[in-house]
Amino acid sequence: MTDQTRRFLQEKYQVSEALLRLHDQALADIQGEIAYYDEVREYNQLKVLHAFQEERISESMFGLTTGYGYGDLGREKLDALYARVFGANAALVRPHFVNGTHAISCALFGNLRPGDTLLTVTGRPYDTLHQVIGIGGKNPAGSLKDLGIFYQEIDLLAGGLDFSAIATALEDPSIKMVHLQRSTGYSWRPSLSIATLREGIAYIKSLRSDIIVFVDNCYGEFVETLEPTQVGADLMAGSLIKNPGGSIAPTGGYIAGREDLVEHAAYRLTVPGIGGECGSTFGVTRLMFQGFFLSPLITMEAVKSAVFAARLMECAGFCVKPSSKEKRTDIIQAIRFGEKEPLIRFVKGIQYGAPVDSFVSCEPWAMPGYEDPVIMASGAFIQGSSIELSCDAPIREPYIAYLQGGITFDHARMGILTALAQVLEKQ
Ligand SMILES: *Cc1c(COP(=O)(O)O)cnc(C)c1O
């Protein structure tokens, strides 16, 4: 960091000299990690570029369709492009998915039938899926449970998947689908690396080759050089306001995997018989192509930001997960504050450091789909976008903030620094 930048931070942001030294140390300490993730990014960029060329993506696919959206060339090519990059037979990439939860739900509802059981082997799934499944006290009309679809859950062990519990559970013939969540979500556990997923999926398939293995891939895309569908997953889904939208796609989600399973999911998004063959895209596909092209770069800006945040907070004496040295498989950085006040100050500080709505003071509130009040900093160009620098925390013990995103590493470093200033300078 130049003297000019330091003076700017001191004068305009009241960042202390001590904090600047902490920044320098953190940045110096993570140079090895940065070099590693730059190599992952380089490979993924090439992989995406090659897929664009193989699919012969052209300007004529960026047009606007209306009405039924029959023969929307961009929509069809976007599906083919995602499928190719993710090593899947088919994909469904749509602005009509309102979020990641919706994409995941279509994959579940489209492929499970009354009497079937969904087994999750990575502990309690992400908060917004509880009502979809019908667990956690709330069971809205039309949940899986309401439709007569059963649910079983196996927790993760400290060392990873609980293989013996999985083997026992799979003796139940009603289990049709196994759900694995790659990212931590709002929990203090390691994310599942591609290597762990590969091993787990191979084990499940060795016991029951008929099982549909579904992976919630939210936050995982392009953090490693392979995706779950390239290591045995039958189906996966994610959000376009996270990694694969590259901060450019204005909304949407995707599902990728085996052709029949993707089609069944498409029947849920629209209707049986029509599936993915209808749906006008209002001219939004160009942004979805462009965002996907940028995603390897943007995702790595977010990963570097997370590694930096981990190191900075370690240096400041906080407990973080993953540590700055652990290999990542998603973009989430959990920081444990142990108390409510510093947690809230940190989240507010991220908001103050945002390019959009920096003057807003965020407060905890009851969000649809979440059980505890959540405080959320998201000064983003796209509402709720968490590939942009953002931070959220359910207000519950042990007061953990989940930080993610950062579409430029420079901005993220500044934002994290000013957030830490909020915590330290008011102690
Ligand atoms: C973000 C996320 C989802 C879906 O969340 P939306 O806000 O609906 O996009 C699901 N699972 C995990 C692990 C996530 O991180």
The ligand as an SDF file (V2000), in Angstrom:
LIG
                    3D

 15 15  0  0  0  0  0  0  0  0999 V2000
  -27.3230  -18.9360   -0.5220 C   0  0  0  0  0  0  0  0  0  0  0  0
  -27.5400  -20.3400   -0.2660 C   0  0  0  0  0  0  0  0  0  0  0  0
  -28.7300  -20.9720   -0.6210 C   0  0  0  0  0  0  0  0  0  0  0  0
  -29.8520  -20.2730   -1.3080 C   0  0  0  0  0  0  0  0  0  0  0  0
  -30.0750  -19.0030   -0.8480 O   0  0  0  0  0  0  0  0  0  0  0  0
  -30.8740  -17.9080   -1.6950 P   0  0  0  0  0  0  0  0  0  0  0  0
  -30.7750  -16.7190   -0.8270 O   0  0  0  0  0  0  0  0  0  0  0  0
  -32.2440  -18.4230   -1.8490 O   0  0  0  0  0  0  0  0  0  0  0  0
  -30.2000  -17.7270   -3.0040 O   0  0  0  0  0  0  0  0  0  0  0  0
  -28.8440  -22.3090   -0.3600 C   0  0  0  0  0  0  0  0  0  0  0  0
  -27.8560  -22.9990    0.1980 N   0  0  0  0  0  0  0  0  0  0  0  0
  -26.6880  -22.4280    0.5470 C   0  0  0  0  0  0  0  0  0  0  0  0
  -25.6180  -23.2540    1.1530 C   0  0  0  0  0  0  0  0  0  0  0  0
  -26.4990  -21.0820    0.3220 C   0  0  0  0  0  0  0  0  0  0  0  0
  -25.3320  -20.5240    0.6360 O   0  0  0  0  0  0  0  0  0  0  0  0
  1  2  1  0
  2  3  1  0
  2 14  2  0
  3  4  1  0
  3 10  2  0
  4  5  1  0
  5  6  1  0
  6  7  2  0
  6  8  1  0
  6  9  1  0
 10 11  1  0
 11 12  2  0
 12 13  1  0
 12 14  1  0
 14 15  1  0
M  END
$$$$
